[in-house]
């Protein structure tokens, strides 16, 4: 499958090398060229900035002008973006960042292909793990009864878990997805919130909705929520339940106490999976020592049925500046 896709890309791209350290990528499909270049050349400008090369869109080609090594890196990035556009019909900023991600460049240089089993195929897009830890995380989500992950914002903890859960639901391997998080304010006092219970808790659960809508049609997600195939609830509502044939995700678990995490984990029932995600650097509890995320990792990490995955700034797939911000704060805490 992957080889056929590569041949398809190569059949509509042609690479012409020149003696003056330049490389032309010629497109035989103008729609693909426009998709890769982006509106007002935005994708090309972003790729140029990240790779520190000079890129020019001329006619039906992209001209790369830099060192021989950077030309090859940028060529690989353009191939990746062309593949992304063919598969998903769009290119996002995170795809441009991932196109020159170090691990992808190394794999291409060694003639390796992305392991097809790592790719998560959802109705809207194919989700590709962007780092070795993300690959490890996706495999854990599929294979382990319980997965606990910790790491900074932007490392894909929630998005990848929702993507795996959604594919399992659509493949009828489970009967429902349960998305939960503690209703803890992020250092602010929001005061009284009007409306019914759903309207009160929805603001806390918005990131979970965003991940769902990014992977499947809005109307279909709404319908699945209405009939109970997808349930979104605050952590406090989980007490006393037994989760059967379910994929349950506890997000923002750094704001759950040790007792709350224990309560959530012990909901595990027949043919179910539980995922615990959190960022230990963003605890919003009045007393940070109340957080149960790190305690659960230490206590349960030696059980064979439980996988623990730790992310760091190198796994961030948002804007490149996010990774630098995460690292700067991490370095300050370690001083």
TACOR-V684547 format. One record per residue. RES is the residue in one small letter. PHI is phi in whole degrees, -180 to 180 (none if undefined). OMEGA is omega in whole degrees, -180 to 180 (NA if undefined). NEAR is the number of other C-alpha atoms within 10 Angstrom. Layout:
res = (RES;RES)
phi = (PHI;PHI)
omega = (OMEGA;OMEGA)
near = (NEAR;NEAR)
This chain:
res = (x;x;x;x;x;x;x;x;x;x;x;x;x;x;x;x;x;x;x;x;x;x;x;x;x;x;x;x;x;x;x;x;x;x;x;x;x;x;x;x;x;x;x;x;x;x;x;x;x;x;x;x;x;x;x;x;x;x;x;x;x;x;x;x;x;x;x;x;x;x;x;x;x;x;x;x;x;x;x;x;x;x;x;x;x;x;x;x;x;x;x;x;x;x;x;x;x;x;x;x;x;x;x;x;x;x;x;x;x;x;x;x;x;x;x;x;x;x;x;x;x;x;x;x;x;x;x;x;x;x;x;x;x;x;x;x;x;x;x;x;x;x;x;x;x;x;x;x;x;x;x;x;x;x;x;x;x;x;x;x;x;x;x;x;x;x;x;x;x;x;x;x;x;x;x;x;x;x;x;x;x;x;x;x;x;x;x;x;x;x;x;x;x;x;x;x;x;x;x;x;x;x;x;x;x;x;x;x;x;x;x;x;x;x;x;x;x;x;x;x;x;x;x;x;x;x;x;x;x;x;x;x;x;x;x;x;x;x;x;x;x;x;x;x;x;x;x;x;x;x;x;x;x;x;x;x;x;x;x;x;x;x;x;x;x;x;x;x;x;x;x;x;x;x;x;x;x;x;x;x;x;x;x;x;x;x;x;x;x;x;x;x;x;x;x;x;x;x;x;x;x;x;x;x;x;x;x;x;x;x;x;x;x;x;x;x;x;x;x;x;x;x;x;x;x;x;x;x;x;x;x;x;x;x;x)
phi = (none;-66;-64;-64;-64;-64;-63;-63;-65;-65;-76;-112;-124;-131;-113;-119;-94;-119;-76;-97;57;-129;-141;-104;-104;-97;-100;-94;-132;-67;-64;-65;-59;-64;-66;-72;-70;86;-64;55;63;-63;-65;-65;-65;-66;-65;-62;-67;-71;-89;57;-122;-104;-122;-133;-97;-130;60;-104;-141;-116;-97;-107;-133;-167;-73;-59;-66;-68;-59;-68;-61;-68;-60;-61;-64;-66;-61;-62;-68;-63;-62;-62;-68;-64;-74;-116;77;-159;-131;-104;-60;-65;-70;-67;-62;-67;-64;-116;-57;-54;-68;-72;-63;-64;-66;-67;-63;-89;75;-93;-110;-59;-63;-58;-72;-80;-77;-103;-98;-106;-56;-89;-161;-93;-97;-111;-56;-97;-147;-63;-69;-66;-62;-60;-65;-62;-65;-65;-59;-81;-104;-95;-69;-132;-125;-117;-128;-140;165;-71;-62;86;-96;86;-59;-71;-60;-67;-65;-63;-63;-64;-61;-65;-65;-65;-67;-68;-84;62;-80;-134;-104;-162;-109;-120;-114;-142;-161;-69;-88;-116;-75;-82;73;-125;-113;-83;70;-70;-108;-74;101;-78;-61;-61;-68;-72;-93;-55;-57;-73;-103;-55;-59;-71;-60;-58;-64;-62;-68;-75;-109;-149;-59;-55;-63;-70;-64;-60;-64;-66;-70;-62;-90;93;-67;-122;-121;-120;-148;-66;-57;-61;-83;-88;-62;85;-95;-121;-96;-112;50;-131;-121;-109;-119;-104;-95;54;-70;-66;-99;-105;-78;-57;-66;-66;-66;-60;-60;-66;-63;-81;-80;-56;-123;-63;51;-131;-129;-126;-123;-116;-124;-173;-121;-61;-86;-127;-82;-106;-69;-55;-118;-61;-70;-77;-61;-102;-63;-65;-64;-67;-62;-68;-74;-111;-64;-91;-84;-61;-79;-115;-104;-120;-125;-109;-97;-139;-60;-71;-95;-66;-118;-84;-56;-53;-67;-61;-60;-68;-64;-59;-66;-62;-67;-64;-64;-65;-67;-88;-68)
omega = (-179;178;178;179;179;178;179;179;-179;180;179;174;176;-176;-179;-179;178;-177;-175;179;177;-178;179;173;-176;-179;175;179;-176;177;177;178;-180;178;-179;-178;179;179;-177;178;-175;-179;-180;179;180;179;178;-179;-176;-176;-178;176;174;-178;-179;175;-177;179;180;-177;171;179;178;-179;178;176;-179;-178;-179;176;-179;178;-179;176;178;179;-180;175;180;-179;176;177;180;-179;179;-177;-169;179;179;177;178;-178;180;177;178;177;-178;-176;178;178;-173;-175;179;178;179;-180;179;-179;179;179;180;174;174;177;-175;-178;178;-176;178;-177;177;-177;-177;-174;171;-179;-176;174;-172;-179;-180;179;177;175;178;-179;180;179;178;179;-178;-170;-173;176;179;176;176;179;179;179;-174;178;175;-179;174;-177;-178;-174;-179;179;178;-180;179;179;-179;179;178;178;-179;177;178;174;175;-179;180;173;177;-179;-175;172;178;178;-179;-179;-176;176;-179;175;-176;179;-177;177;-179;173;178;-175;-180;-179;179;-174;-177;-180;180;-173;-176;179;179;175;-178;179;180;-177;178;-174;-175;-179;-177;-177;-179;176;179;179;-180;177;-179;-177;175;176;174;-179;179;-172;174;-176;-177;-177;-175;-175;176;-177;170;-175;178;179;-173;171;-173;-179;171;-179;-180;-174;175;179;174;179;178;-180;-180;179;176;179;-178;-179;-177;171;-173;179;-176;177;-180;175;177;179;177;-179;175;179;-176;-179;-178;178;-178;179;180;177;-175;179;179;-177;-178;-175;-178;179;180;178;-177;-175;-171;-175;-179;178;-175;-177;-177;177;176;-179;179;177;172;-173;-179;180;-178;-178;173;178;-179;-179;179;179;180;178;180;-179;-179;179;179;180;-180;-180;-178;180;NA)
near = (7;11;9;9;13;14;12;13;17;15;12;15;21;13;15;11;14;10;6;10;14;17;23;23;20;19;22;15;12;14;11;21;23;16;19;26;24;17;10;9;14;13;21;21;16;16;22;16;12;14;17;13;17;16;22;17;16;10;10;15;19;22;20;24;20;19;14;14;10;16;23;16;22;25;21;18;23;23;19;21;25;24;19;23;19;17;14;13;13;16;20;13;16;14;21;23;20;23;24;22;18;13;14;22;19;13;12;13;12;9;8;11;12;13;10;10;11;16;15;18;16;17;14;14;17;15;18;21;21;22;20;12;17;22;18;15;26;23;15;21;23;15;14;17;19;25;25;27;23;24;22;24;22;19;24;20;26;23;19;21;24;24;23;20;27;24;17;19;19;14;10;11;15;20;18;25;26;20;23;25;25;22;19;17;13;13;11;8;8;8;7;7;11;8;9;8;10;11;11;13;18;16;12;18;19;11;13;19;17;12;16;18;15;15;21;16;12;14;10;11;16;15;12;15;15;11;9;14;17;24;15;21;21;18;20;13;10;16;12;10;13;14;23;17;18;25;30;29;27;25;25;25;29;28;28;26;20;18;11;19;21;13;17;25;18;15;17;21;16;10;14;22;25;25;28;28;22;25;22;19;16;16;22;18;17;11;8;15;12;16;23;20;25;18;15;18;20;10;9;15;16;11;10;10;13;19;23;21;18;15;21;17;19;17;22;26;23;17;13;14;10;16;20;14;12;19;16;12;11;15;10;8;9;6;5)
